Amino acid sequence: MQWGLDNAKPPMMAPLDSAPSRPEIERAIAALKNASAPGHDGIRAAQLKNSPTAIDAMEKIVSRCWELQRVPESWNDIDLIGIPK
């Protein structure tokens, strides 16, 4: 016996066989921090949280990305700005 890991099993996870549902998207948006900086699109988390139209759009975008198995290249971009102390 090695450290009792002989019978260890990996954690069970739900299979990723379908696009995220609207409630999953709503939970993800609700979990965003209001004080976070906007992305390249200029949209702040608080704007997403308070706009049913934005949630509808996000649902369509996420579903389409799921179907195509691709995300826009710009989603991989990030700007880091160092703030000296």
Secondary structure, DSSP 8 states (H G I E B T S, - for coil): --TT-TT----------S---HHHHHHHHHTS-TTS---TT---HHHHHT-HHHHHHHHHHHHHHHHHT---GGGG---------
